[in-house]
Amino acid sequence: MRQLWLGLGVAALSSGIALAADVAAPRPDQIQTQAPPARPFDIILEIGGGAAMRPAYEGAKDFKYNPIGLFTLHYLWLPGYGNVKTERDRAREGFIFAPSVRYIYKRDTDDHPELRGLNDVSASYEVGGKFGYQWNIFQPWVAVRYGFGGYQGVVGETGLAMRFLPGPYTEFTFGPRASFATSDYMRTYFGVTPAEAAASGFAAYNPSGGFKGVGLEATGRYEFTPQWSLVGALIYEKLIGDAADSPVVQVGNENQFTARLGISYRFGLKLFKD
């Protein structure tokens, strides 16, 4: 009886501890006869790191190389709401959404002689969401973010991705895309104030908000294991409209290329009691 009560006490204590574990399919010899938990995880995340090649600033002809972080929310369950986000099924069609965040590095004119006379632009942070619909191989999508720091305004991208699954562990997407921004973003990164014009020799320029670029995006993913994946992206954008007409772009390049490559790790957490 003492051993029985001790076992029950240990089980009660362990039921109140949050569980963090790899998300992996059980092996045949590990499958239990009793029914599995109705909700083994409350949140499934994918995090990682890598490197990126990007334009030194928007409209630049030179490139910079930076470390990057990777983050994906696969699944989220909250008390009182249920499934806030359902994990994607490779074969499933329907609506999808995910967080969308971006960090824009500081533009320091001391590092770019062609911009001498223009004001520095502080680093900016953008937070928002990405929404889309998966139908067959087609996925129309739009991402919208609010930015603060170096500027305050709304930016985003939209496009049509074609999704290919050549194998059980491999995924590729490819398709056209376009970017847009409000006037505050456009004035910050592409505008020239009268004071800046007098100091730099550029003509004063006051761009308006709207579409700023069109291009193509390709992404790839290979799963080494159920937890570890190699992920990458290639993005080409041609600046258009008021962005392309900016004096900042005229001394740089309206063709912008970005490449990212990294390794990510997928895991689940049990946050709430059943």
N, C-alpha and C positions, 0 to 999 in steps of 0.2 A: 504493500500500500504506500509506503514512504517513497518508493521509486516511481509509482504511478503519479502521486501528487507532484513530485519533483519534475517529471516530464511535462505535466500539464502546465506548471508554472513557467518553464522555459518556453513552451509554445506560446503562451499568452504574452510574454515579454517580446518575443521575436515578431509577433504579429503587428506590433506598433512601431517597428523600425522601418524606415524608408529603404526600398530595395533598388540598387543600381546594378544593372547587368547588361551583358552583350545581348543584342537582338539577333538570334540565330534560330534556324529551324532545328528541332530536336532530331537526333539520330534515331534510326529504327530501334536500336537496343535501349534507348532512353525513354521511349514512349511509355507513359504510365497507363494503367487500366482505368483509373478513375478519371472523371471529367476534368479538363483543365480549368484554371481560373477564368471567370467570365471576362476579366480585364487584367491581364498580367502586368501592363504598364499604363501609367497615366500620361506620360509624355515620352516621345521618341525623338531624339535629336541626332544631328550629324554635325560634327565640328572638325576643323582641321586647319591646315596652314599651307602656304606655298609662296610663289613669287609671281610678280606681274611685270610686264613691259607696257608702259603707257606713255602718251604724250607728256612732255615736261609740264605743259599747261594746256588748257583747251585752245586749240588753234596753233599749237607749236609745231615746228618741223623737227625738233629733237625729241629724244625719248629719255625716260628715266626708268630705273628698275627698283622695285620696292617689295618688301615682304607683305603678304596679305593674310587675312584670316578668312575662314570658310565657316558658314553656319547655315543649316537647313532644319526647319521644323517639319517632321514627318507626321506626327500625331500628337493631339492634345485632348485630354478629357478633364473637365472641371465639374465639381459638385454643383448641382442645380442647373447645369447647362447640358451635360452629357458630352458628346463628341463635338468639340469646337472645330477640330480638324481631323479628318480621317486619313489614315495612311494610304498613299497611292498604290493602286493595283496596276501592274503593267498592262493588263488586258481591259481595265475598266475605262468607261467613257463617262464624262460628266464634268461638273464645275470643279475648279481647283483654286486654291489661294495659298499665299505664302508671305512671310515678312519680306520687305524690300528695304535695304539700308545701303548707304554709300558714304564714303569718306573722301573729301576732296582736299588734297594737300595745299598748303600755303603757296601762293604765287609771290615769290620774292624777286623784284626786278633787278636786284644786285646780281642774281644768278643768270640773268638773261639780258645781255647788253642791248638787244634789239628793242627791249621794252623800257629802256632808261627814260625817266621822266614820268612814267605812269606810277600810280600808287600801288603799294603792296596790297594783296588780298589775303586776309586771314583764312585759316583752314575752316572748312564747312562740314556740317554733319547733316545727313538726310535720312529721314525715317518715314516709312510708309508701308504699302502692301502691293502685292502682285496678284492679279486675278486673271483667270482664263477659263477656257472650256476645251476639254479633250474630246475630239470626235474623230474616230478612225485614226489616221496618222496626223491629222491637222489639229493644231492648238493655237487659236487666236488668243492674244493676251494683252494686258495693259498693266503697267506699273506706275504708281503715283506716289510721290514722296514730298514731304515738307522739309525745306532746308533752313538751317539757321547757323549763325557763326559769321562767316565772311559775307553772307547775304541772307535775306529772308524772302522766301517765296516758294512756289510749287514747281516741281520738275517731274518729268516722267518719260517713259518709253512705251511704245506699242508695236506689235508685230504679229506675224503669222509663222509659227514654228512647225516644221514637219518632223515628226518623231519616228525614228527607225530603231528596231530592236533586232539586230542581226543574230543575237544569241542570248542565253539566259542571264549572262553577266555583263552584257555590253549594251549601251544606249547612245544614240547620236541624235542631235537635233540640228536643223538648218532652216534658215528662212530670212525674209526681209524684215526690217525694223525701221522705226522712225523715232526721233526724240523731240521733246517740246519743253518749253520753259516760260515762266512769266517774265514780265519786263524787268523786275528787280535783278533776277539772275542774268538776263541778257546785258543789262547796263553794267553789272559788276564785272563780268568776264569778257565782254566784247565792246563795252562803251568807252568813250574818251571824253572826260569833262573839259570845259573851257580852260580850267587851270592846268590840267594835264596836257592839253594841247599846247599851251604856251611854254610848258617846261620840256616837252618832248619833241615838238616839231610835227606830231601827228595832227590831222584835222580833227576837230571836235566831232563826236559821233554819239548819237542817242538812239540805240536800237529799241525795237518794240518786242513784246512777247509773241510767242507763236512757235511753229515748228522750226527747229534749228538744225536738224540733220536727218539724213536717210542713209541706209546702208544694209549690211548683212551680218548675221550672227550665227556662229556654229558652236555647238557644245558637244563634249564627249564624256563618257563615264565608263570605267571598267572596274568591276567588283572583284578584288583579289580573293576576299572571303566575305561572308555575310556582314562583317563589321568594317573592313578596310576597303577603300575605293580610291582609284586615281581619277581625278576630275580636271577638266580643262575647258577653255573657251577662247575663241578668236572672234573679234568684233572689228568690222570696218564701218566707218561713218564718214560721209561726205557732208561737210557743213553747207547749209543752204540759206537763202534769204538774208535777213539782217545779220546773221552770224557770219556768213561768208563774205559779206561786204565790209566787215569790221576792219579798221586799220591794224588791229592786233593780228588778224588772220592774214592780211595782205603781206605782212613781213614774216609770216609763218607758213602754214600749209592747211588748206581746207580739207585734205584727206587725212583722216585720223585712224590709227591702228592701235588696238589693245589686245594683249595676249595674257592669259592666266593659266597656271598649272599648279596643282596641289594634291595633297593626300588628305583624306577625311576618314573619320572614325564614327561609327553609328552605334548608339547605345540607348537603352530605355531606363526610365526611373519610375518607381512606384511611389507616389506622393500622398495618396489618400487611401483610407480604409474602404474596403468594399461594403 
